[in-house]
Protein backbone atom coordinates (compact mmCIF):
# COMPACT_ATOMS: atom_id res chain seq x y z
CA UNK A 1 0.00 0.00 0.00
CA UNK A 2 1.53 3.36 -1.00
CA UNK A 3 1.59 6.35 1.33
CA UNK A 4 -1.04 8.31 -0.62
CA UNK A 5 -3.57 5.46 -0.43
CA UNK A 6 -2.89 4.95 3.28
CA UNK A 7 -3.50 8.64 3.95
CA UNK A 8 -6.83 8.51 2.06
CA UNK A 9 -7.96 5.51 4.12
CA UNK A 10 -7.07 7.22 7.41
CA UNK A 11 -8.99 10.38 6.46
CA UNK A 12 -11.99 8.28 5.40
CA UNK A 13 -11.98 6.39 8.70
CA UNK A 14 -11.87 9.61 10.71
CA UNK A 15 -14.72 11.07 8.65
CA UNK A 16 -16.84 7.95 9.13
CA UNK A 17 -16.22 8.03 12.85
CA UNK A 18 -17.29 11.68 13.08
CA UNK A 19 -20.42 11.16 11.02
CA UNK A 20 -21.44 8.18 13.10
CA UNK A 21 -21.24 10.12 16.34
CA UNK A 22 -24.86 11.34 16.46
CA UNK A 23 -25.73 9.26 19.53
CA UNK A 24 -24.50 11.43 22.39
CA UNK A 25 -24.41 8.47 24.76
CA UNK A 26 -21.57 6.94 22.72
CA UNK A 27 -19.41 10.03 23.18
CA UNK A 28 -20.24 10.90 26.79
CA UNK A 29 -20.82 7.42 28.14
CA UNK A 30 -24.10 8.69 29.61
CA UNK A 31 -27.65 8.17 28.37
CA UNK A 32 -29.20 11.35 27.00
CA UNK A 33 -32.67 12.57 27.95
CA UNK A 34 -34.29 15.35 25.93
CA UNK A 35 -36.55 17.87 27.63
CA UNK A 36 -38.62 19.81 25.11
CA UNK A 37 -40.53 22.64 26.76
CA UNK A 38 -43.16 25.03 25.41
CA UNK A 39 -40.86 28.00 25.96
CA UNK A 40 -37.96 29.13 28.14
CA UNK A 41 -39.35 32.68 28.40
CA UNK A 42 -41.75 31.76 31.22
CA UNK A 43 -40.70 31.38 34.89
CA UNK A 44 -42.82 28.23 35.13
CA UNK A 45 -40.67 26.42 32.57
CA UNK A 46 -37.45 27.88 33.96
CA UNK A 47 -38.34 26.20 37.26
CA UNK A 48 -39.25 22.98 35.47
CA UNK A 49 -35.87 22.96 33.75
CA UNK A 50 -34.13 23.53 37.08
CA UNK A 51 -35.80 20.50 38.66
CA UNK A 52 -35.06 18.36 35.61
CA UNK A 53 -31.38 19.36 35.61
CA UNK A 54 -31.04 18.56 39.31
CA UNK A 55 -32.40 15.07 38.67
CA UNK A 56 -30.19 14.56 35.61
CA UNK A 57 -27.07 15.57 37.53
CA UNK A 58 -27.95 13.29 40.42
CA UNK A 59 -28.73 10.31 38.19
CA UNK A 60 -25.73 10.74 35.90
CA UNK A 61 -27.53 11.41 32.62
CA UNK A 62 -27.06 14.11 30.02
CA UNK A 63 -30.02 16.48 29.73
CA UNK A 64 -30.66 18.36 26.49
CA UNK A 65 -33.21 21.17 26.83
CA UNK A 66 -34.80 23.06 23.95
CA UNK A 67 -37.95 25.11 23.41
CA UNK A 68 -39.61 27.45 20.96
CA UNK A 69 -39.64 31.21 21.51
CA UNK A 70 -43.41 31.29 22.14
CA UNK A 71 -45.78 28.80 23.69
CA UNK A 72 -48.10 28.95 20.70
CA UNK A 73 -45.39 27.92 18.19
CA UNK A 74 -46.38 24.27 17.83
CA UNK A 75 -44.62 23.82 14.49
CA UNK A 76 -41.29 24.92 15.95
CA UNK A 77 -41.70 22.51 18.85
CA UNK A 78 -42.42 19.68 16.41
CA UNK A 79 -39.22 20.45 14.49
CA UNK A 80 -37.24 20.48 17.75
CA UNK A 81 -38.57 17.02 18.63
CA UNK A 82 -37.70 15.66 15.19
CA UNK A 83 -34.17 17.12 15.34
CA UNK A 84 -33.54 15.74 18.82
CA UNK A 85 -34.60 12.26 17.74
CA UNK A 86 -31.94 12.47 15.01
CA UNK A 87 -29.25 13.09 17.65
CA UNK A 88 -29.83 9.67 19.20
CA UNK A 89 -31.56 10.55 22.47
CA UNK A 90 -32.59 7.65 24.72
CA UNK A 91 -35.80 9.26 26.07
CA UNK A 92 -38.01 12.26 25.37
CA UNK A 93 -39.73 14.38 28.01
CA UNK A 94 -42.13 16.93 26.53
CA UNK A 95 -44.64 19.60 27.52
CA UNK A 96 -46.81 19.69 24.38
CA UNK A 97 -47.63 23.10 22.91
CA UNK A 98 -50.49 21.44 21.04
CA UNK A 99 -52.13 18.35 22.50
CA UNK A 100 -53.23 17.06 19.09
CA UNK A 101 -50.68 18.68 16.80
CA UNK A 102 -47.66 17.23 18.60
CA UNK A 103 -48.77 13.65 17.91
CA UNK A 104 -47.25 13.61 14.41
CA UNK A 105 -43.83 14.37 15.92
CA UNK A 106 -44.33 11.75 18.61
CA UNK A 107 -44.97 9.18 15.88
CA UNK A 108 -41.36 9.71 14.83
CA UNK A 109 -40.21 9.13 18.41
CA UNK A 110 -42.22 5.91 18.45
CA UNK A 111 -40.69 4.77 15.16
CA UNK A 112 -37.22 5.49 16.55
CA UNK A 113 -38.12 3.49 19.70
CA UNK A 114 -37.62 6.57 21.91
CA UNK A 115 -39.79 6.35 25.05
CA UNK A 116 -42.01 9.38 25.70
CA UNK A 117 -42.74 11.06 29.03
CA UNK A 118 -45.43 13.74 28.86
CA UNK A 119 -45.23 16.62 31.33
CA UNK A 120 -47.78 19.25 32.46
CA UNK A 121 -50.06 19.13 29.38
CA UNK A 122 -51.62 15.88 28.23
CA UNK A 123 -51.44 14.56 24.70
CA UNK A 124 -54.85 14.15 23.09
CA UNK A 125 -55.76 10.54 23.87
CA UNK A 126 -57.75 9.87 20.69
CA UNK A 127 -55.15 11.40 18.37
CA UNK A 128 -52.41 9.39 20.07
CA UNK A 129 -54.39 6.15 19.89
CA UNK A 130 -55.25 6.70 16.22
CA UNK A 131 -51.55 7.22 15.47
CA UNK A 132 -50.43 4.25 17.56
CA UNK A 133 -48.44 6.48 19.94
CA UNK A 134 -47.90 5.15 23.45
CA UNK A 135 -46.54 7.35 26.21
CA UNK A 136 -44.79 5.90 29.24
CA UNK A 137 -46.30 8.21 31.83
CA UNK A 138 -47.87 11.62 32.41
CA UNK A 139 -46.34 13.88 35.07
CA UNK A 140 -48.33 16.91 36.13
CA UNK A 141 -50.97 18.45 38.31
CA UNK A 142 -54.72 18.10 37.78
CA UNK A 143 -55.61 21.26 35.90
CA UNK A 144 -59.35 20.62 36.20
CA UNK A 145 -59.04 20.38 40.00
CA UNK A 146 -56.93 23.53 40.01
CA UNK A 147 -59.65 25.40 38.14
CA UNK A 148 -62.20 24.09 40.63
CA UNK A 149 -60.02 25.26 43.50
CA UNK A 150 -59.98 28.78 42.04
CA UNK A 151 -63.74 28.77 41.45
CA UNK A 152 -64.59 27.49 44.91
CA UNK A 153 -62.39 30.17 46.44
CA UNK A 154 -64.14 32.90 44.44
CA UNK A 155 -67.54 31.63 45.59
CA UNK A 156 -66.32 31.75 49.18
CA UNK A 157 -64.73 35.22 49.20
CA UNK A 158 -67.50 36.81 47.13
CA UNK A 159 -70.34 35.39 49.16
CA UNK A 160 -71.61 33.73 46.01
CA UNK A 161 -72.08 36.99 44.12
CA UNK A 162 -69.98 38.42 41.31
CA UNK A 163 -69.61 39.37 37.68
CA UNK A 164 -66.64 37.54 36.29
CA UNK A 165 -64.34 38.05 33.32
CA UNK A 166 -62.18 35.09 32.27
CA UNK A 167 -58.85 35.14 30.45
CA UNK A 168 -58.45 31.79 28.71
CA UNK A 169 -55.30 30.11 27.47
CA UNK A 170 -54.83 28.88 23.91
CA UNK A 171 -58.15 27.54 22.56
CA UNK A 172 -58.08 23.76 22.24
CA UNK A 173 -55.06 23.51 24.55
CA UNK A 174 -55.68 20.84 27.20
CA UNK A 175 -54.13 22.75 30.09
CA UNK A 176 -56.21 25.90 29.70
CA UNK A 177 -59.36 24.05 28.68
CA UNK A 178 -59.23 21.89 31.82
CA UNK A 179 -58.66 24.88 34.11
CA UNK A 180 -61.52 26.74 32.47
CA UNK A 181 -63.86 23.76 32.77
CA UNK A 182 -62.98 23.25 36.44
CA UNK A 183 -63.61 26.90 37.23
CA UNK A 184 -66.95 26.96 35.41
CA UNK A 185 -68.09 23.77 37.16
CA UNK A 186 -67.19 25.22 40.56
CA UNK A 187 -69.20 28.44 40.12
CA UNK A 188 -72.22 27.13 38.18
CA UNK A 189 -74.03 26.12 41.38
CA UNK A 190 -73.95 29.76 42.55
CA UNK A 191 -76.64 31.67 40.61
CA UNK A 192 -75.32 34.96 41.98
CA UNK A 193 -72.08 34.54 40.01
CA UNK A 194 -72.32 35.44 36.32
CA UNK A 195 -69.54 34.95 33.78
CA UNK A 196 -70.04 38.03 31.62
CA UNK A 197 -67.05 37.58 29.30
CA UNK A 198 -64.52 34.85 28.49
CA UNK A 199 -61.77 35.33 25.90
CA UNK A 200 -58.36 33.83 25.04
CA UNK A 201 -55.20 35.76 25.87
CA UNK A 202 -52.86 32.92 24.80
CA UNK A 203 -50.88 32.72 28.08
CA UNK A 204 -49.15 36.07 27.44
CA UNK A 205 -48.93 39.12 29.70
CA UNK A 206 -49.30 41.67 26.92
CA UNK A 207 -52.36 39.92 25.59
CA UNK A 208 -53.74 39.68 29.11
CA UNK A 209 -53.49 43.47 29.36
CA UNK A 210 -55.04 44.16 25.96
CA UNK A 211 -57.83 41.62 26.18
CA UNK A 212 -58.84 42.58 29.69
CA UNK A 213 -58.64 46.30 28.96
CA UNK A 214 -61.17 45.78 26.16
CA UNK A 215 -63.24 43.46 28.34
CA UNK A 216 -63.39 46.02 31.12
CA UNK A 217 -64.48 48.74 28.73
CA UNK A 218 -67.25 46.53 27.36
CA UNK A 219 -68.31 45.31 30.82
CA UNK A 220 -67.44 47.97 33.40
CA UNK A 221 -69.43 46.10 36.05
CA UNK A 222 -66.90 43.22 36.14
CA UNK A 223 -65.74 42.79 39.73
CA UNK A 224 -63.77 39.53 39.48
CA UNK A 225 -61.22 38.00 37.12
CA UNK A 226 -60.11 34.41 36.66
CA UNK A 227 -57.01 34.09 34.48
CA UNK A 228 -55.88 30.62 33.44
CA UNK A 229 -52.26 31.68 34.03
CA UNK A 230 -50.50 34.25 36.18
CA UNK A 231 -48.91 36.07 33.24
CA UNK A 232 -52.38 36.86 31.91
CA UNK A 233 -53.52 37.76 35.44
CA UNK A 234 -50.61 40.19 35.80
CA UNK A 235 -51.57 41.74 32.48
CA UNK A 236 -55.13 42.14 33.80
CA UNK A 237 -53.80 43.84 36.92
CA UNK A 238 -52.01 46.37 34.70
CA UNK A 239 -55.25 46.99 32.80
CA UNK A 240 -57.09 47.48 36.08
CA UNK A 241 -54.46 50.00 37.18
CA UNK A 242 -54.75 51.84 33.84
CA UNK A 243 -58.50 52.11 34.45
CA UNK A 244 -57.90 53.56 37.93
CA UNK A 245 -59.53 50.60 39.65
CA UNK A 246 -56.61 49.01 41.51
CA UNK A 247 -57.80 47.01 44.50
CA UNK A 248 -61.44 47.09 43.40
CA UNK A 249 -61.49 43.82 41.45
CA UNK A 250 -60.67 40.33 42.66
CA UNK A 251 -58.00 38.74 40.44
CA UNK A 252 -57.33 35.01 40.69
CA UNK A 253 -54.53 33.47 38.67
CA UNK A 254 -52.83 30.12 38.17
CA UNK A 255 -49.16 29.08 38.70
CA UNK A 256 -48.23 31.19 41.76
CA UNK A 257 -45.25 32.80 40.03
CA UNK A 258 -43.02 35.06 42.12
CA UNK A 259 -44.53 38.23 40.60
CA UNK A 260 -48.00 36.90 41.36
CA UNK A 261 -47.04 36.22 44.96
CA UNK A 262 -45.76 39.78 45.26
CA UNK A 263 -49.07 41.05 43.87
CA UNK A 264 -50.98 38.92 46.39
CA UNK A 265 -48.87 40.29 49.23
CA UNK A 266 -49.45 43.84 47.93
CA UNK A 267 -53.21 43.27 47.72
CA UNK A 268 -53.55 43.78 43.95
CA UNK A 269 -54.20 40.09 43.40
CA UNK A 270 -56.55 37.89 45.39
CA UNK A 271 -55.08 34.41 44.93
CA UNK A 272 -53.28 32.00 42.62
CA UNK A 273 -53.27 28.23 42.27
CA UNK A 274 -49.73 26.98 42.89
CA UNK A 275 -48.26 24.21 40.84
CA UNK A 276 -44.78 22.85 41.44
CA UNK A 277 -42.98 22.85 38.06
CA UNK A 278 -39.59 22.03 39.56
CA UNK A 279 -41.11 18.86 40.98
CA UNK A 280 -42.61 18.04 37.58
CA UNK A 281 -39.21 18.38 35.91
CA UNK A 282 -37.54 16.23 38.56
CA UNK A 283 -40.11 13.43 38.36
CA UNK A 284 -40.15 13.51 34.55
CA UNK A 285 -36.40 12.90 34.31
CA UNK A 286 -36.50 10.27 37.06
CA UNK A 287 -39.28 8.48 35.15
CA UNK A 288 -37.36 8.67 31.87
CA UNK A 289 -34.27 7.16 33.49
CA UNK A 290 -36.32 4.33 34.97
CA UNK A 291 -37.73 3.53 31.52
CA UNK A 292 -34.23 3.59 29.98
CA UNK A 293 -33.15 1.09 32.65
CA UNK A 294 -36.08 -1.19 31.87
CA UNK A 295 -37.99 -0.39 35.06
CA UNK A 296 -41.75 0.11 35.13
CA UNK A 297 -43.33 3.48 35.87
CA UNK A 298 -46.93 4.36 36.78
CA UNK A 299 -49.20 5.57 33.98
CA UNK A 300 -49.61 8.89 35.79
CA UNK A 301 -47.80 10.82 38.50
CA UNK A 302 -49.81 13.67 40.00
CA UNK A 303 -48.02 16.70 41.43
CA UNK A 304 -49.85 18.55 44.21
CA UNK A 305 -51.76 21.83 43.94
CA UNK A 306 -52.06 24.56 46.55
CA UNK A 307 -54.06 27.79 46.72
CA UNK A 308 -51.90 30.80 47.58
CA UNK A 309 -53.67 33.73 49.26
CA UNK A 310 -52.61 36.66 51.41
CA UNK A 311 -52.92 34.38 54.44
CA UNK A 312 -50.20 31.97 53.31
CA UNK A 313 -48.20 33.83 50.66
CA UNK A 314 -45.23 34.28 52.99
Order of alpha helices (4+ residues) and beta strands (2+ residues): alpha-alpha-beta-alpha-beta-alpha-beta-alpha-beta-alpha-beta-alpha-beta-alpha-beta-alpha-beta-alpha-beta-alpha-beta-alpha-beta-beta
